[in-house]
Amino acid sequence: MSPTADRVQCPFCFGHPRVKDDGTMYAHDRGARVRKRCPGAGKTKEQAKAAKSAGLSLESQSGPPDSMRPEDIF
């Protein structure tokens, strides 16, 4: 990782990761207590914005699907 690399704001975690020469963000984590890989890692800022607007959110990355009900568990 180059210390002089540009930084951009990630649309998912609002962090400021460094950017590689090809325009993709370096791997970075989101969250303060539970550190998980940010969905925007490895994408360009434009690709991350498109993924977020297409419905790929932080909540959809973890936990049960929205269609699951308590009756489905038992």
KEVEXKE-532933 format. One record per atom (N, C-alpha, C): atom name; x, y, z. Coordinates in steps of 0.1 Angstrom, whole numbers, plus 5000, padded with zeros to 4 digits. Last residue first. Example, Ala and Ser with C-alpha at 12.3 -4.5 7.8 and 13.67 -1.06 7.14 Angstrom:
BEGIN
site|px|py|pz
N|5128|4978|5071
CA|5137|4989|5071
C|5129|5000|5079
N|5132|4943|5078
CA|5123|4955|5078
C|5132|4967|5078
end
This chain:
BEGIN
site|px|py|pz
N|4605|4771|5134
CA|4601|4759|5141
C|4593|4749|5133
N|4611|4790|5114
CA|4622|4784|5122
C|4617|4771|5128
N|4588|4800|5104
CA|4596|4792|5095
C|4607|4785|5102
N|4577|4817|5123
CA|4570|4804|5121
C|4579|4795|5112
N|4592|4840|5121
CA|4595|4831|5132
C|4588|4817|5130
N|4602|4843|5086
CA|4593|4846|5097
C|4596|4837|5109
N|4620|4857|5060
CA|4620|4847|5070
C|4611|4852|5082
N|4623|4878|5042
CA|4611|4869|5040
C|4610|4859|5051
N|4648|4889|5047
CA|4636|4896|5051
C|4624|4888|5050
N|4672|4865|5060
CA|4665|4872|5049
C|4652|4879|5054
N|4692|4871|5089
CA|4683|4863|5081
C|4677|4871|5070
N|4726|4884|5087
CA|4713|4882|5093
C|4704|4874|5084
N|4742|4906|5063
CA|4742|4897|5074
C|4728|4895|5080
N|4737|4921|5040
CA|4749|4913|5040
C|4749|4903|5052
N|4716|4938|5044
CA|4714|4926|5036
C|4725|4917|5036
N|4728|4959|5058
CA|4719|4950|5065
C|4716|4937|5057
N|4742|4973|5038
CA|4749|4966|5049
C|4741|4956|5056
N|4727|4965|5006
CA|4730|4973|5017
C|4738|4966|5028
N|4720|4966|4974
CA|4730|4959|4982
C|4733|4968|4994
N|4704|4982|4958
CA|4698|4975|4969
C|4707|4967|4977
N|4715|4998|4939
CA|4707|4986|4934
C|4701|4978|4946
N|4729|5016|4954
CA|4717|5021|4949
C|4708|5009|4943
N|4752|5000|4959
CA|4744|5005|4970
C|4730|5009|4965
N|4762|4996|4933
CA|4758|4984|4941
C|4749|4989|4953
N|4768|5022|4926
CA|4758|5015|4918
C|4753|5003|4926
N|4789|5028|4945
CA|4776|5036|4945
C|4765|5028|4938
N|4807|5008|4937
CA|4802|5008|4950
C|4789|5016|4951
N|4814|5018|4911
CA|4808|5005|4913
C|4801|5003|4926
N|4825|5043|4919
CA|4813|5043|4910
C|4806|5029|4911
N|4848|5035|4933
CA|4838|5043|4940
C|4825|5042|4932
N|4855|5000|4926
CA|4857|5015|4924
C|4846|5022|4931
N|4862|4974|4950
CA|4854|4980|4939
C|4858|4995|4938
N|4874|4965|4972
CA|4877|4959|4960
C|4870|4964|4948
N|4847|4971|4994
CA|4861|4968|4993
C|4864|4961|4980
N|4820|4974|4999
CA|4827|4983|4989
C|4841|4980|4986
N|4813|4958|5020
CA|4809|4954|5007
C|4816|4963|4996
N|4839|4953|5044
CA|4829|4963|5038
C|4826|4958|5024
N|4842|4927|5067
CA|4847|4933|5054
C|4835|4941|5048
N|4837|4937|5101
CA|4834|4928|5090
C|4839|4935|5077
N|4840|4939|5134
CA|4847|4942|5122
C|4844|4932|5111
N|4820|4952|5157
CA|4821|4940|5150
C|4827|4943|5136
N|4826|4979|5165
CA|4827|4967|5175
C|4828|4954|5167
N|4826|4994|5142
CA|4835|4997|5152
C|4837|4985|5162
N|4824|4990|5106
CA|4819|4987|5120
C|4830|4990|5130
N|4843|4975|5080
CA|4833|4984|5085
C|4829|4981|5099
N|4875|4973|5065
CA|4865|4968|5073
C|4855|4979|5076
N|4890|4969|5032
CA|4888|4976|5044
C|4876|4971|5051
N|4912|4967|5005
CA|4903|4960|5014
C|4902|4967|5027
N|4912|4996|4984
CA|4919|4986|4991
C|4909|4979|5000
N|4893|5003|4955
CA|4896|5006|4969
C|4903|4994|4975
N|4905|5009|4922
CA|4897|5001|4932
C|4902|5004|4946
N|4922|5021|4904
CA|4909|5028|4908
C|4901|5021|4918
N|4946|5011|4899
CA|4936|5008|4889
C|4922|5014|4893
N|4961|5018|4921
CA|4964|5025|4908
C|4953|5022|4898
N|4938|5020|4949
CA|4949|5014|4941
C|4951|5022|4928
N|4931|5042|4976
CA|4927|5037|4963
C|4940|5032|4955
N|4922|5039|5011
CA|4931|5043|5000
C|4927|5036|4987
N|4891|5048|5026
CA|4902|5039|5023
C|4910|5044|5012
N|4873|5063|5047
CA|4882|5069|5037
C|4893|5059|5033
N|4839|5054|5053
CA|4853|5055|5057
C|4861|5061|5045
N|4813|5048|5048
CA|4817|5062|5049
C|4831|5064|5054
N|4805|5023|5041
CA|4809|5025|5055
C|4812|5040|5058
N|4795|5028|5013
CA|4789|5019|5023
C|4792|5022|5037
N|4810|5046|4999
CA|4795|5049|5000
C|4789|5039|5010
N|4841|5058|5010
CA|4833|5046|5006
C|4818|5049|5009
N|4859|5085|4997
CA|4849|5081|5008
C|4841|5069|5003
N|4894|5080|4990
CA|4880|5083|4986
C|4871|5079|4997
N|4928|5089|4986
CA|4917|5084|4994
C|4904|5088|4988
N|4958|5081|4968
CA|4946|5089|4971
C|4936|5082|4979
N|4990|5072|4983
CA|4978|5068|4975
C|4966|5078|4978
N|5012|5074|4998
CA|5008|5086|4991
C|4996|5083|4982
N|5018|5050|5008
CA|5014|5060|5017
C|5009|5072|5010
N|5006|5021|4991
CA|5014|5033|4990
C|5009|5044|5000
N|5008|4988|5000
CA|5000|5000|5000
C|5009|5012|5000
end
